[in-house]
């Protein structure tokens, strides 16, 4: 596996070693020992989640203020524009974001440590998104920052969607601004 630090060094792009031939392919999507050797991290994952989204669905920017979740995310069908925003007030990259394209084709994964908001925009007709978390979902701790917050200035590829713009849940449409959101110490 190849691990590359992003513009926010704690967020890691992970490229698994894929073995393929005319029959198809095989790769280890997660191996705790190899992950620790390659990253120096030993997260304990307690929950796996799987979502399916249609083209233009934007989910995020989500986080849990207590019971913060580290996430290892990947796409198994389709393609998404994936975003992580640093919400750790004491971090030198506080308020900054990184974005990558994750797809079934490139098989890349992104490690997003606790202390970050996360979101994605579906670029393909459909996308299936899998992620492992280091803490359990807690509805009372869940928070959302507006996806289009001007302070964050995330370069969402909206031109790929057409004039209708992204499809949002009511919760995401009512997210807080970055300047009014709860953040981590």
N, CA and C atoms as a LAMMPS dump frame, in Angstrom:
ITEM: TIMESTEP
0
ITEM: NUMBER OF ATOMS
555
ITEM: BOX BOUNDS ff ff ff
-5.0000000000000000e+02 5.0000000000000000e+02
-5.0000000000000000e+02 5.0000000000000000e+02
-5.0000000000000000e+02 5.0000000000000000e+02
ITEM: ATOMS id mol type element x y z
1 1 1 N 0.841 -1.164 0
2 1 2 C 0 0 0
3 1 3 C 0.891 1.232 0
4 2 1 N 0.426 2.23 -0.734
5 2 2 C 1.142 3.503 -0.798
6 2 3 C 0.343 4.53 0
7 3 1 N 1.021 5.241 0.903
8 3 2 C 0.368 6.247 1.737
9 3 3 C 0.999 7.596 1.443
10 4 1 N 0.154 8.594 1.16
11 4 2 C 0.628 9.933 0.846
12 4 3 C -0.095 10.931 1.733
13 5 1 N 0.674 11.783 2.418
14 5 2 C 0.067 12.854 3.201
15 5 3 C -0.524 13.87 2.235
16 6 1 N -1.68 14.408 2.587
17 6 2 C -2.319 15.435 1.773
18 6 3 C -1.804 16.803 2.22
19 7 1 N -2.426 17.87 1.733
20 7 2 C -2.057 19.23 2.147
21 7 3 C -2.27 19.423 3.644
22 8 1 N -3.152 18.653 4.241
23 8 2 C -3.274 18.573 5.705
24 8 3 C -2.637 17.234 6.068
25 9 1 N -1.42 17.257 6.609
26 9 2 C -0.643 16.017 6.762
27 9 3 C -1.312 14.882 7.529
28 10 1 N -2.256 15.193 8.422
29 10 2 C -2.933 14.125 9.171
30 10 3 C -3.966 13.374 8.337
31 11 1 N -4.384 13.952 7.223
32 11 2 C -5.315 13.288 6.304
33 11 3 C -4.465 12.566 5.269
34 12 1 N -4.675 11.263 5.149
35 12 2 C -3.806 10.428 4.325
36 12 3 C -4.553 9.811 3.15
37 13 1 N -3.951 9.904 1.977
38 13 2 C -4.451 9.216 0.793
39 13 3 C -3.792 7.842 0.756
40 14 1 N -4.605 6.821 0.644
41 14 2 C -4.102 5.448 0.678
42 14 3 C -4.437 4.767 -0.641
43 15 1 N -3.402 4.244 -1.28
44 15 2 C -3.555 3.525 -2.539
45 15 3 C -3.183 2.062 -2.3
46 16 1 N -4.167 1.179 -2.282
47 16 2 C -3.864 -0.228 -2.035
48 16 3 C -3.154 -0.864 -3.224
49 17 1 N -2.44 -1.931 -2.947
50 17 2 C -1.828 -2.696 -4.027
51 17 3 C -2.909 -3.601 -4.615
52 18 1 N -3.18 -3.413 -5.904
53 18 2 C -4.246 -4.155 -6.572
54 18 3 C -3.619 -5.194 -7.493
55 19 1 N -4.097 -6.415 -7.376
56 19 2 C -3.639 -7.504 -8.23
57 19 3 C -4.75 -7.804 -9.221
58 20 1 N -4.467 -7.586 -10.504
59 20 2 C -5.507 -7.784 -11.497
60 20 3 C -5.024 -8.561 -12.701
61 21 1 N -5.956 -9.198 -13.357
62 21 2 C -5.705 -9.879 -14.619
63 21 3 C -7.017 -9.924 -15.397
64 22 1 N -7.074 -10.723 -16.435
65 22 2 C -8.259 -10.772 -17.293
66 22 3 C -9.519 -11.219 -16.537
67 23 1 N -9.342 -11.892 -15.41
68 23 2 C -10.492 -12.385 -14.639
69 23 3 C -11.108 -11.311 -13.749
70 24 1 N -10.3 -10.277 -13.406
71 24 2 C -10.777 -9.253 -12.474
72 24 3 C -9.626 -8.763 -11.614
73 25 1 N -9.894 -8.5 -10.346
74 25 2 C -8.856 -7.993 -9.458
75 25 3 C -9.087 -8.471 -8.031
76 26 1 N -8.042 -8.304 -7.213
77 26 2 C -8.097 -8.579 -5.782
78 26 3 C -7.229 -7.551 -5.085
79 27 1 N -7.684 -7.054 -3.934
80 27 2 C -6.833 -6.267 -3.05
81 27 3 C -7.373 -6.335 -1.643
82 28 1 N -6.478 -6.149 -0.68
83 28 2 C -6.897 -6.057 0.715
84 28 3 C -7.391 -4.641 0.954
85 29 1 N -8.659 -4.486 1.283
86 29 2 C -9.18 -3.148 1.53
87 29 3 C -8.802 -2.665 2.925
88 30 1 N -8.519 -3.577 3.832
89 30 2 C -8.015 -3.178 5.145
90 30 3 C -7.286 -4.34 5.792
91 31 1 N -6.114 -4.037 6.317
92 31 2 C -5.307 -4.985 7.071
93 31 3 C -4.682 -4.16 8.194
94 32 1 N -5.075 -4.407 9.434
95 32 2 C -4.642 -3.582 10.565
96 32 3 C -3.118 -3.501 10.672
97 33 1 N -2.443 -4.622 10.521
98 33 2 C -0.986 -4.631 10.643
99 33 3 C -0.334 -3.796 9.543
100 34 1 N -0.766 -3.972 8.299
101 34 2 C -0.182 -3.201 7.19
102 34 3 C -0.523 -1.713 7.307
103 35 1 N -1.749 -1.407 7.757
104 35 2 C -2.14 -0.015 7.94
105 35 3 C -1.225 0.652 8.969
106 36 1 N -0.994 -0.029 10.084
107 36 2 C -0.128 0.541 11.125
108 36 3 C 1.313 0.69 10.633
109 37 1 N 1.827 -0.303 9.927
110 37 2 C 3.186 -0.218 9.394
111 37 3 C 3.332 0.952 8.421
112 38 1 N 2.33 1.174 7.6
113 38 2 C 2.403 2.209 6.563
114 38 3 C 2.108 3.617 7.087
115 39 1 N 1.284 3.714 8.149
116 39 2 C 0.857 5.035 8.618
117 39 3 C 1.367 5.406 9.998
118 40 1 N 1.777 4.403 10.773
119 40 2 C 2.139 4.65 12.169
120 40 3 C 0.925 4.774 13.069
121 41 1 N -0.26 4.512 12.536
122 41 2 C -1.513 4.636 13.278
123 41 3 C -2.109 3.26 13.53
124 42 1 N -2.84 3.149 14.647
125 42 2 C -3.511 1.886 14.963
126 42 3 C -4.952 2.159 15.396
127 43 1 N -5.765 2.69 14.475
128 43 2 C -7.149 2.969 14.861
129 43 3 C -7.908 1.675 15.149
130 44 1 N -8.843 1.766 16.064
131 44 2 C -9.736 0.645 16.328
132 44 3 C -11.082 1.018 15.724
133 45 1 N -11.478 0.281 14.709
134 45 2 C -12.736 0.549 14.03
135 45 3 C -13.86 -0.219 14.717
136 46 1 N -14.973 0.471 14.98
137 46 2 C -16.082 -0.135 15.697
138 46 3 C -17.357 -0.211 14.862
139 47 1 N -17.358 0.438 13.706
140 47 2 C -18.583 0.473 12.906
141 47 3 C -18.21 0.62 11.433
142 48 1 N -18.889 -0.131 10.577
143 48 2 C -18.765 0.012 9.133
144 48 3 C -20.088 0.542 8.599
145 49 1 N -20.014 1.517 7.675
146 49 2 C -21.211 2.109 7.078
147 49 3 C -21.128 2.008 5.56
148 50 1 N -22.292 1.93 4.931
149 50 2 C -22.383 1.788 3.48
150 50 3 C -23.54 2.67 3.028
151 51 1 N -23.258 3.605 2.124
152 51 2 C -24.334 4.443 1.589
153 51 3 C -24.32 4.372 0.07
154 52 1 N -25.482 4.615 -0.497
155 52 2 C -25.622 4.716 -1.951
156 52 3 C -26.256 6.067 -2.229
157 53 1 N -25.701 6.772 -3.195
158 53 2 C -26.205 8.105 -3.532
159 53 3 C -26.3 8.25 -5.043
160 54 1 N -27.3 8.995 -5.469
161 54 2 C -27.484 9.295 -6.884
162 54 3 C -26.602 10.483 -7.275
163 55 1 N -26.421 10.658 -8.559
164 55 2 C -25.637 11.785 -9.087
165 55 3 C -26.166 13.097 -8.496
166 56 1 N -25.243 13.932 -8.05
167 56 2 C -25.606 15.243 -7.528
168 56 3 C -25.929 15.281 -6.05
169 57 1 N -25.982 14.125 -5.391
170 57 2 C -26.23 14.121 -3.946
171 57 3 C -24.969 14.59 -3.239
172 58 1 N -25.152 15.57 -2.358
173 58 2 C -24.051 16.065 -1.536
174 58 3 C -24.389 15.741 -0.091
175 59 1 N -23.511 15 0.563
176 59 2 C -23.681 14.629 1.969
177 59 3 C -22.585 15.327 2.768
178 60 1 N -22.982 16.113 3.755
179 60 2 C -21.99 16.766 4.593
180 60 3 C -22.253 18.246 4.71
181 61 1 N -21.42 18.841 5.433
182 61 2 C -20.188 18.4 6.072
183 61 3 C -20.517 17.921 7.49
184 62 1 N -20.31 16.645 7.782
185 62 2 C -20.728 16.021 9.03
186 62 3 C -19.565 15.772 9.977
187 63 1 N -19.882 15.833 11.259
188 63 2 C -18.937 15.45 12.31
189 63 3 C -19.703 15.245 13.596
190 64 1 N -19.052 14.647 14.57
191 64 2 C -19.614 14.492 15.908
192 64 3 C -18.713 15.26 16.863
193 65 1 N -19.289 16.163 17.637
194 65 2 C -18.481 17.029 18.502
195 65 3 C -17.888 16.248 19.668
196 66 1 N -18.626 15.347 20.252
197 66 2 C -18.08 14.395 21.212
198 66 3 C -18.231 13.041 20.54
199 67 1 N -17.481 12.076 20.982
200 67 2 C -17.431 10.805 20.264
201 67 3 C -16.954 11.046 18.83
202 68 1 N -15.926 11.878 18.71
203 68 2 C -15.368 12.194 17.39
204 68 3 C -14.957 10.905 16.687
205 69 1 N -15.23 10.852 15.405
206 69 2 C -14.952 9.65 14.625
207 69 3 C -13.787 9.863 13.666
208 70 1 N -12.811 8.966 13.721
209 70 2 C -11.874 8.828 12.627
210 70 3 C -12.569 7.994 11.576
211 71 1 N -12.287 8.253 10.291
212 71 2 C -12.955 7.522 9.215
213 71 3 C -11.946 7.069 8.171
214 72 1 N -12.102 5.85 7.724
215 72 2 C -11.381 5.344 6.563
216 72 3 C -12.437 5.15 5.49
217 73 1 N -12.388 5.986 4.434
218 73 2 C -13.47 6.043 3.452
219 73 3 C -12.998 5.561 2.081
220 74 1 N -13.937 4.972 1.34
221 74 2 C -13.645 4.536 -0.025
222 74 3 C -14.929 4.38 -0.811
223 75 1 N -14.803 4.332 -2.121
224 75 2 C -15.936 4.169 -3.029
225 75 3 C -15.803 2.815 -3.716
226 76 1 N -16.889 2.043 -3.725
227 76 2 C -16.861 0.724 -4.376
228 76 3 C -17.664 0.689 -5.667
229 77 1 N -18.43 1.745 -5.927
230 77 2 C -19.143 1.88 -7.203
231 77 3 C -19.283 3.366 -7.479
232 78 1 N -18.884 3.788 -8.668
233 78 2 C -19.02 5.187 -9.044
234 78 3 C -17.846 6.051 -8.628
235 79 1 N -18.123 7.367 -8.479
236 79 2 C -17.068 8.344 -8.185
237 79 3 C -17.645 9.482 -7.345
238 80 1 N -16.856 9.936 -6.369
239 80 2 C -17.253 11.081 -5.549
240 80 3 C -16.084 12.057 -5.41
241 81 1 N -16.446 13.307 -5.133
242 81 2 C -15.525 14.367 -4.743
243 81 3 C -15.608 14.39 -3.222
244 82 1 N -14.541 13.973 -2.561
245 82 2 C -14.536 13.774 -1.115
246 82 3 C -13.781 14.909 -0.429
247 83 1 N -14.317 15.401 0.7
248 83 2 C -13.77 16.574 1.376
249 83 3 C -13.619 16.313 2.87
250 84 1 N -12.498 16.763 3.427
251 84 2 C -12.276 16.754 4.873
252 84 3 C -11.879 18.166 5.293
253 85 1 N -12.494 18.664 6.385
254 85 2 C -12.236 20.012 6.892
255 85 3 C -11.707 19.902 8.321
256 86 1 N -10.567 20.521 8.58
257 86 2 C -9.947 20.487 9.902
258 86 3 C -10.71 21.397 10.862
259 87 1 N -11.283 20.806 11.912
260 87 2 C -12.035 21.566 12.918
261 87 3 C -11.316 21.597 14.264
262 88 1 N -10.027 21.291 14.266
263 88 2 C -9.24 21.289 15.508
264 88 3 C -8.654 22.691 15.708
265 89 1 N -9.238 23.439 16.631
266 89 2 C -8.879 24.851 16.834
267 89 3 C -7.375 25.065 17.016
268 90 1 N -6.688 24.156 17.669
269 90 2 C -5.246 24.326 17.938
270 90 3 C -4.356 23.852 16.775
271 91 1 N -4.964 23.361 15.742
272 91 2 C -4.209 22.839 14.608
273 91 3 C -3.722 23.977 13.699
274 92 1 N -2.514 23.864 13.155
275 92 2 C -2.042 24.881 12.199
276 92 3 C -2.859 24.898 10.901
277 93 1 N -3.658 23.842 10.666
278 93 2 C -4.489 23.8 9.459
279 93 3 C -5.977 23.971 9.785
280 94 1 N -6.272 24.545 10.956
281 94 2 C -7.663 24.783 11.369
282 94 3 C -8.405 25.561 10.284
283 95 1 N -9.571 25.047 9.9
284 95 2 C -10.4 25.711 8.901
285 95 3 C -10.015 25.412 7.464
286 96 1 N -8.944 24.674 7.267
287 96 2 C -8.533 24.314 5.91
288 96 3 C -9.173 22.986 5.511
289 97 1 N -9.261 22.765 4.221
290 97 2 C -9.845 21.518 3.728
291 97 3 C -8.946 20.871 2.687
292 98 1 N -9.162 19.587 2.53
293 98 2 C -8.531 18.841 1.438
294 98 3 C -9.647 18.113 0.697
295 99 1 N -9.409 17.874 -0.58
296 99 2 C -10.395 17.16 -1.376
297 99 3 C -9.679 16.234 -2.342
298 100 1 N -10.298 15.089 -2.574
299 100 2 C -9.753 14.094 -3.497
300 100 3 C -10.909 13.44 -4.25
301 101 1 N -10.598 12.877 -5.391
302 101 2 C -11.565 12.055 -6.113
303 101 3 C -11.373 10.613 -5.674
304 102 1 N -12.438 10.028 -5.184
305 102 2 C -12.424 8.613 -4.828
306 102 3 C -13.361 7.907 -5.788
307 103 1 N -12.918 6.766 -6.301
308 103 2 C -13.765 6.048 -7.253
309 103 3 C -13.534 4.551 -7.162
310 104 1 N -14.479 3.828 -7.706
311 104 2 C -14.323 2.379 -7.805
312 104 3 C -13.146 2.052 -8.709
313 105 1 N -12.904 2.915 -9.683
314 105 2 C -11.815 2.668 -10.621
315 105 3 C -10.447 2.866 -9.98
316 106 1 N -10.253 3.993 -9.245
317 106 2 C -8.912 4.221 -8.685
318 106 3 C -8.682 3.474 -7.373
319 107 1 N -9.741 3.041 -6.697
320 107 2 C -9.672 2.24 -5.472
321 107 3 C -8.931 2.946 -4.331
322 108 1 N -8.776 4.254 -4.42
323 108 2 C -8.104 5.003 -3.36
324 108 3 C -9.005 5.091 -2.131
325 109 1 N -8.353 5.259 -0.978
326 109 2 C -9.05 5.455 0.285
327 109 3 C -8.507 6.724 0.924
328 110 1 N -9.274 7.286 1.837
329 110 2 C -8.83 8.463 2.557
330 110 3 C -8.989 8.201 4.046
331 111 1 N -7.905 8.437 4.807
332 111 2 C -7.962 8.384 6.272
333 111 3 C -8.223 9.805 6.756
334 112 1 N -9.338 9.972 7.459
335 112 2 C -9.732 11.258 8.029
336 112 3 C -9.734 11.075 9.542
337 113 1 N -8.793 11.686 10.255
338 113 2 C -8.715 11.46 11.701
339 113 3 C -9.843 12.163 12.458
340 114 1 N -10.048 11.795 13.72
341 114 2 C -11.02 12.521 14.538
342 114 3 C -10.669 14.008 14.554
343 115 1 N -11.699 14.849 14.621
344 115 2 C -11.478 16.292 14.636
345 115 3 C -11.737 16.961 13.306
346 116 1 N -12.288 16.22 12.355
347 116 2 C -12.555 16.739 11.016
348 116 3 C -14.036 16.6 10.674
349 117 1 N -14.533 17.543 9.892
350 117 2 C -15.836 17.383 9.245
351 117 3 C -15.583 16.686 7.913
352 118 1 N -16.584 15.958 7.442
353 118 2 C -16.425 15.181 6.217
354 118 3 C -17.676 15.315 5.35
355 119 1 N -17.469 15.337 4.049
356 119 2 C -18.58 15.345 3.116
357 119 3 C -18.146 14.867 1.75
358 120 1 N -19.131 14.569 0.911
359 120 2 C -18.806 14.182 -0.462
360 120 3 C -19.942 14.532 -1.402
361 121 1 N -19.591 14.704 -2.668
362 121 2 C -20.53 14.982 -3.751
363 121 3 C -20.425 13.843 -4.757
364 122 1 N -21.558 13.245 -5.093
365 122 2 C -21.577 12.137 -6.045
366 122 3 C -21.487 12.681 -7.473
367 123 1 N -20.474 12.243 -8.211
368 123 2 C -20.241 12.715 -9.573
369 123 3 C -20.736 11.739 -10.638
370 124 1 N -20.825 10.48 -10.306
371 124 2 C -21.269 9.46 -11.255
372 124 3 C -22.785 9.279 -11.139
373 125 1 N -23.352 8.47 -12.014
374 125 2 C -24.804 8.227 -11.98
375 125 3 C -25.258 7.775 -10.592
376 126 1 N -24.485 6.899 -9.977
377 126 2 C -24.685 6.454 -8.592
378 126 3 C -23.307 6.221 -7.997
379 127 1 N -23.221 6.254 -6.693
380 127 2 C -21.97 5.896 -6.012
381 127 3 C -22.31 5.136 -4.738
382 128 1 N -21.519 4.128 -4.475
383 128 2 C -21.62 3.407 -3.212
384 128 3 C -20.365 3.702 -2.422
385 129 1 N -20.58 4.167 -1.21
386 129 2 C -19.533 4.715 -0.358
387 129 3 C -19.457 3.858 0.905
388 130 1 N -18.26 3.361 1.213
389 130 2 C -18.044 2.561 2.422
390 130 3 C -17.101 3.307 3.342
391 131 1 N -17.398 3.26 4.636
392 131 2 C -16.449 3.84 5.571
393 131 3 C -16.49 3.152 6.917
394 132 1 N -15.294 3.041 7.478
395 132 2 C -15.081 2.48 8.794
396 132 3 C -14.946 3.653 9.761
397 133 1 N -15.5 3.532 10.974
398 133 2 C -15.393 4.611 11.95
399 133 3 C -14.782 4.113 13.256
400 134 1 N -14.122 5.036 13.947
401 134 2 C -13.46 4.701 15.203
402 134 3 C -14.345 4.927 16.42
403 135 1 N -15.542 5.453 16.226
404 135 2 C -16.509 5.561 17.31
405 135 3 C -17.899 5.374 16.717
406 136 1 N -18.842 5.099 17.595
407 136 2 C -20.203 4.828 17.171
408 136 3 C -20.933 6.11 16.817
409 137 1 N -21.927 5.982 15.934
410 137 2 C -22.774 7.109 15.602
411 137 3 C -23.556 7.507 16.846
412 138 1 N -23.628 8.801 17.106
413 138 2 C -24.35 9.328 18.257
414 138 3 C -25.173 10.522 17.788
415 139 1 N -26.464 10.332 17.635
416 139 2 C -27.338 11.382 17.095
417 139 3 C -27.223 12.683 17.866
418 140 1 N -27.096 12.603 19.187
419 140 2 C -27.041 13.829 20
420 140 3 C -25.742 14.605 19.806
421 141 1 N -24.731 13.976 19.269
422 141 2 C -23.43 14.619 19.076
423 141 3 C -23.199 15.04 17.628
424 142 1 N -24.099 14.644 16.738
425 142 2 C -23.924 14.925 15.316
426 142 3 C -24.098 16.41 15.018
427 143 1 N -23.212 16.926 14.17
428 143 2 C -23.251 18.332 13.763
429 143 3 C -23.065 18.389 12.246
430 144 1 N -23.462 19.531 11.67
431 144 2 C -23.318 19.727 10.229
432 144 3 C -22.942 21.177 9.95
433 145 1 N -21.954 21.36 9.1
434 145 2 C -21.551 22.69 8.63
435 145 3 C -22.035 22.82 7.193
436 146 1 N -22.504 24.01 6.844
437 146 2 C -22.976 24.242 5.479
438 146 3 C -21.907 23.875 4.455
439 147 1 N -22.316 23.113 3.49
440 147 2 C -21.397 22.634 2.45
441 147 3 C -20.789 23.791 1.652
442 148 1 N -21.538 24.877 1.509
443 148 2 C -21.086 26.001 0.676
444 148 3 C -20.691 27.218 1.516
445 149 1 N -20.248 26.97 2.737
446 149 2 C -19.848 28.064 3.611
447 149 3 C -18.762 28.898 2.929
448 150 1 N -18.959 30.216 2.82
449 150 2 C -17.988 31.054 2.109
450 150 3 C -16.622 31.131 2.793
451 151 1 N -16.579 30.96 4.11
452 151 2 C -15.292 30.978 4.818
453 151 3 C -14.435 29.793 4.394
454 152 1 N -15.059 28.635 4.209
455 152 2 C -14.32 27.43 3.827
456 152 3 C -13.948 27.439 2.344
457 153 1 N -14.802 28.006 1.502
458 153 2 C -14.529 28.148 0.07
459 153 3 C -14.065 26.838 -0.578
460 154 1 N -14.815 25.784 -0.35
461 154 2 C -14.49 24.47 -0.919
462 154 3 C -14.822 24.49 -2.408
463 155 1 N -13.909 24.04 -3.262
464 155 2 C -14.137 24.086 -4.718
465 155 3 C -14.97 22.899 -5.234
466 156 1 N -16.196 22.771 -4.73
467 156 2 C -17.066 21.69 -5.187
468 156 3 C -17.21 21.756 -6.712
469 157 1 N -17.108 20.652 -7.417
470 157 2 C -17.234 20.652 -8.887
471 157 3 C -18.699 20.683 -9.332
472 158 1 N -19.367 21.774 -9.028
473 158 2 C -20.802 21.882 -9.308
474 158 3 C -21.119 21.957 -10.79
475 159 1 N -20.159 22.397 -11.604
476 159 2 C -20.4 22.472 -13.048
477 159 3 C -20.688 21.096 -13.635
478 160 1 N -20.282 20.046 -12.95
479 160 2 C -20.543 18.688 -13.414
480 160 3 C -22.002 18.286 -13.207
481 161 1 N -22.762 19.097 -12.452
482 161 2 C -24.131 18.729 -12.11
483 161 3 C -25.192 19.337 -13.006
484 162 1 N -24.91 20.465 -13.596
485 162 2 C -25.937 21.178 -14.348
486 162 3 C -26.591 22.231 -13.47
487 163 1 N -27.62 22.875 -13.96
488 163 2 C -28.206 24.029 -13.263
489 163 3 C -28.937 23.703 -11.96
490 164 1 N -29.327 22.455 -11.759
491 164 2 C -30.11 22.129 -10.56
492 164 3 C -29.291 22.151 -9.273
493 165 1 N -27.977 22.065 -9.352
494 165 2 C -27.133 22.086 -8.154
495 165 3 C -27.234 20.795 -7.369
496 166 1 N -26.613 20.751 -6.199
497 166 2 C -26.582 19.513 -5.437
498 166 3 C -27.91 19.206 -4.749
499 167 1 N -28.169 17.919 -4.538
500 167 2 C -29.331 17.46 -3.77
501 167 3 C -28.881 17.293 -2.324
502 168 1 N -29.604 17.968 -1.406
503 168 2 C -29.221 17.99 0.01
504 168 3 C -30.336 17.431 0.878
505 169 1 N -29.967 16.862 2.007
506 169 2 C -30.964 16.517 3.018
507 169 3 C -31.369 17.806 3.729
508 170 1 N -32.485 17.779 4.427
509 170 2 C -32.923 18.953 5.197
510 170 3 C -31.879 19.307 6.248
511 171 1 N -31.292 18.303 6.863
512 171 2 C -30.264 18.53 7.885
513 171 3 C -29.062 19.258 7.294
514 172 1 N -28.62 18.834 6.119
515 172 2 C -27.447 19.467 5.509
516 172 3 C -27.76 20.868 5.01
517 173 1 N -28.962 21.085 4.51
518 173 2 C -29.355 22.416 4.057
519 173 3 C -29.423 23.402 5.221
520 174 1 N -29.653 22.889 6.431
521 174 2 C -29.762 23.742 7.626
522 174 3 C -28.478 23.755 8.451
523 175 1 N -27.355 23.311 7.873
524 175 2 C -26.094 23.289 8.613
525 175 3 C -25.681 24.671 9.091
526 176 1 N -24.807 24.694 10.073
527 176 2 C -24.294 25.959 10.611
528 176 3 C -23.167 26.48 9.738
529 177 1 N -22.878 27.754 9.875
530 177 2 C -21.704 28.306 9.2
531 177 3 C -20.464 27.874 9.976
532 178 1 N -19.338 27.902 9.318
533 178 2 C -18.089 27.538 9.979
534 178 3 C -17.833 28.436 11.19
535 179 1 N -18.127 29.718 11.071
536 179 2 C -17.849 30.666 12.159
537 179 3 C -18.761 30.48 13.365
538 180 1 N -19.913 29.829 13.195
539 180 2 C -20.816 29.605 14.328
540 180 3 C -20.854 28.151 14.785
541 181 1 N -20.177 27.262 14.09
542 181 2 C -20.201 25.836 14.415
543 181 3 C -19.339 25.532 15.642
544 182 1 N -19.75 24.515 16.387
545 182 2 C -18.905 24.001 17.451
546 182 3 C -17.692 23.338 16.802
547 183 1 N -16.532 23.552 17.386
548 183 2 C -15.323 22.917 16.875
549 183 3 C -14.604 22.234 18.025
550 184 1 N -13.55 21.538 17.708
551 184 2 C -12.759 20.816 18.701
552 184 3 C -11.71 21.74 19.31
553 185 1 N -11.312 21.472 20.553
554 185 2 C -10.273 22.332 21.178
555 185 3 C -8.967 22.302 20.4
